[in-house]
């Protein structure tokens, strides 16, 4: 079973609260995959998951979760953790 990462940073942007779990600079490529929409939407409507691929590796990891700004930072962090647990467990 994968280790669920801790929250690295929570930042409110224009439309979303960006909950970062891993440093995006460590990834060769970052995407917002369609397959992650179902687990994300099951926790928080309108949320998005960004995944990253480390150069030379085949696996993709969740780098961050975007949660609608209206939920507030504390709730966004809680929902983002739940989404990551669903995806990485």
Buried (B, 14 or more C-beta within 10 A) or exposed (E): EEEEBEBEEBEEEEEBBBBBBBEEEEBEEEBEEEEBEEBBBEBBEBBBBBBBBBEEEEEBBBBBBBBBBEBEBEBBBBBBBBBBBBBBE
